[in-house]
Amino acid sequence: MDQKALRKLVESISKTVKSFKKSEVECLIRLFHSLVERDDVRLHNNVLDRNTFRATLHNLFGMTDDMLMKRVFFAFDKNDNCMNVKEWIKGLSVFLRGTFEEKLKFCFKVYYLNSDGYISREEIFDMLKNSLHQQSSEKETDGGIEELVEKMLKKMDYDNDGKISFAVFEKAVKEETLLLEVFGQCLPEAKICLDFEALAFTHPDF
Amino acid sequence: MLSANRNPVAKILGMDYNTMKEDPSILNILDKITKEDDPESEVKMKMAMLLEELDLHLLNYSLKHASLEIHLNPVTIKKDIELLKHFSGQGEQTVLESIEYTSDYEFSNGCRAPPWRQLHGEICYVLVKPHDVETLCITCCAEGVFLNGGKTDDEGEINYERKGAIYKDLVTFLKHKSAKFSENMSKQTRLTEEQQKVKDQPKKAPKKKEADALHKSITSSNKSKLENNQINFGKNQMTKRLEPSVNWKTDVDFKVRRISVRDTQEKKHGGRPEKSTPPVSPGRAQLVHKNADKTEEIPSESSSESEEDEEPPDHRQEANADLPSEYWQIQKLVKYLKGGNQTATVIALCSMRDFNLAQETCQLAIRDVGGLEVLINLLDTDEVKCKIGSLKILKEISYNPQIRRNIVDLGGLPVMVNILDSPHKILKCLAAETIANVAKFRRARRVVRHHGGITKLVALLDCAQNSTEPAQASLYDERDVEVARCGALALWSCSKSYANKEAIRKAGGIPLLAQLLKTSHENMLIPVVGTLQECASEESYRAAIKAERIIENLVKNLNSENEQLQEHCAMAIYQCAEDEETRDLVRLHGGLKPLASLLNKTDNKERLAAVTGAIWKCSISKENVTKFREYRAIETLVGLLTDQPEEVLVNVVGALGECCQEYENRVLVRKCGGIQPLVNLLVGINQALLVNVTKAVGACAVEPESMVIIDRLDGVRLLWSLLKNPHPDVKASAAWALCPCIQNAKDAGEMVRSFVGGLELVVNLLKSDNKEVLASVCAVITNIAKDQENLAVITDHGVVPLLSKLANTNNDKLRQHLAEAISRCCMWGRNKVAFGEHKAVAPLVRYLKSNDTNVHRATAQALYQLSEDANNCITMHENGAVKLLLDMVGSPDQDLQEAAAGCISNIRRLALATEKARYP
């Protein structure tokens, strides 16, 4: 790879993402690179597609829920359905070194998909759909899920409009941190983060 | 059945019935008949066989009837009674108030009736107190159960006469006699059925334990209730006679007393130090405490056992009987906990936290729907969030004493102990805080220790060493200081068991606690000082506290704003200040002034008790007393002699007793009007208080002016009557106090004579086997004997042989006072000779070999008196007294010199006289 281009890229990313050292940024670029598996194209245009990203989330960060991984992808990705290296590193900075506020925003972003700025009842139901093991009948399971949804809405929908705004979400999570990933895991666990860092920053090429 | 009648059926039905089992009956008869060579033998044999057949038939027939009639035996009755015991006790829910055997002794056959009554088939007698009827005295016999004539008042004997119909068993009987019984009985059955329905998971083992616990607590409460009711049968009569000592703290040894003070303090808060749990969420916590107290008070009230380990009866919620809506909601949530993935579990946990977990209904609901098992299981998973959520709930509900026990029964503690090793600080904190709540009773504390919990908790304190916080603090994490605080909190709970104190020390906890004591976070300091205070009951800790320079920080925190912190600091000082060096340290670090000023804040009685305790112990040092006088603490102490709880009074009076060793303070106490309230306290029953009051009054009596007041208030009579107190420490202390009284009273001789039977009482105390009592009584006798008339009276009461009997002792204190008493008693009649006759002289000579000069002086004086009798001189000479006395003549002590010289001179004079007689 072109050392000069790489250094330039590191420089430009370091300007926006402050939580990583330059050497670390470089490592993450290399990692991105190895994931994309296309050496020939210029670095800027390298993009990660959803499937590869999902595999990465699964293999490296131990996530399992397909639907949530899809949502995480969209939280990483700005708009164009494919993730470039900047988006990758920015996302990872939240994953690995994010402050509470950053993580809060990130989780909220994962949970509202239709980009209206609110988490709606339907979305919650959708996210919790698989959270209960099959009860005796499907109807019963659905009833259970419906109740969980109801409970959370009751807890967070302070303005009673059937949907959760960021302000409300923030308030609830600040009261009870456990609610941060209330609708499903979208952040890697602390231990996995440490493992990942150890791996990525010492063996950049895997 | 009955030991005297092991096989009644066989007896009733004849010997043949028994023997026939082995041999075929026909052979038996054949044998008998063929022996007599009779021609009619054949007919006879036929007849015999017919008869035998008839006999057998009759036997079988009667047996059927017999088996119908005899249906009670000791085993079934015992089972019945045990069962009923489970369900009796105080309160509306129980079936009976009490059920108790009349006799503790059980014969090997299971009967409790005396052997001569066993002949009548009687098995045992039971005293039953239903809620709505008088106590019933019931006979259980083989035929059934009936009411007997009750016990007669005089002998405690039972009137065995039957007074009513025979019922087939105990329950039927009681159902007929007590409406309340049959009503509650049916409730109980319904209740147990409901419980089984509610439980979807079998948990037999814990249930059994609960039942045991229930049983235990109820039997013990019954025992004491029986005594309260004063139903006196044989043994119980004795316990009644000893009753006062049951009420009082059993020992005045300071260490023990200290515990008892704490006990009484604890009792006031429902026996739990919980009230001092740092305010995690104050409003909520308080609510819980109320609940907790309510449930724990019931069993501890009626029991004299260490209430801490009292397992409270289990109140299961009555199904159907309007279950609160929370119950059903919580049941649903528990279902989601069981059948959900991590997300659903976290939601369910968070929703559960929205209930008021401080409320007993919710706490018990979680348990009753099997939630505890699930919550504890979650702790075993790898899901951090689930563990956090679960611990947050367990932490809250474990304020409930029943839940604590359930958590322990379900094996929750080992899991939590393991979590203490977790890399997540929040998990460490939550686990430690939950352990702090659960380890409020002994069994739990033991489990924590056995699973290595103490070492891990001590490790949590070590926040200074590994203060390198990881660069990215994990999401849910806490600060190191918080971890240490939670660790200290758990150690505080654990430190109430002796073995745990040892374990904390061995794990290196003391230096770490000392380190934490230097911080300034109040909510950290309280558990730290609390733990130290708890542990300071151990000598090893007191030494370490001195070595680790902890006193300095304790003193510093006396100046804190937090009342609880002040209280624990004062308490710790109280515990440690028995050591002289520590007392000096308290003064050097300026601790006396804050103590003196806290004395003026009397609203918080716990704190006041701790502060007065610290002042008491500190005032054992003279320099400290001087300081206290400077701070006007003595006047304040006198002011605290009235209208204070006993815990405070004990310490206040103790402090005054120490202060009054000095002249200035005695004057001060008199001038402040302290003598009257002190004398008033002589009529109390608290043993620790009496020991201190007698000491204080005795100290005051040294001043003739004060003595006038004491005499006027009849204080001497009160002191004298305390010689009858059952507790030796009170006796001894009262006797010591009497000495200055007799010395300083006007017309002491007349006063002493005016106590009817008083002199005889004192002389008889010489039969005590307590060294301190003996020494003090000897001192009293020395003072009494100064009056010739009284000396004559005590001589008549046989003081000489009793004193002589005590002579063989190695206790120097007793030796000194005994020798003084003997010396005084020699002044009457032929007592000198009598001491010789009772062989008191030879042992006295040996006293001269003691290392104590006080003993030497007293002994030399006694020997001087005794040496006026020739035979005594011979005994002294034979026992080598002369050489020993010659050494004493060289003593710098003038009294000793004189006495020794006088004695030698007497011996010498006798020798000369003998010589003269022999060679005139």
Interface residues (C-beta under 8 A of the other chain):
Chain A: L96 R97 F100 K103 M127 L128 N130 S131 L132 H133 Q135 G144 E147 L148 K151 M152 K155 E176 T177 L178 L179 L180 E181 V182 F183 G184 Q185 L187 E189 A190 K191 C193
Chain B: K332 K335 Y336 G339 G340 N341 Q342 T343 A344 V346 I347 A348 L349 C350 S351 R353 D354 V384 K385 I388 G389 K392 P423 H424 Q472 S474 L475 Y476
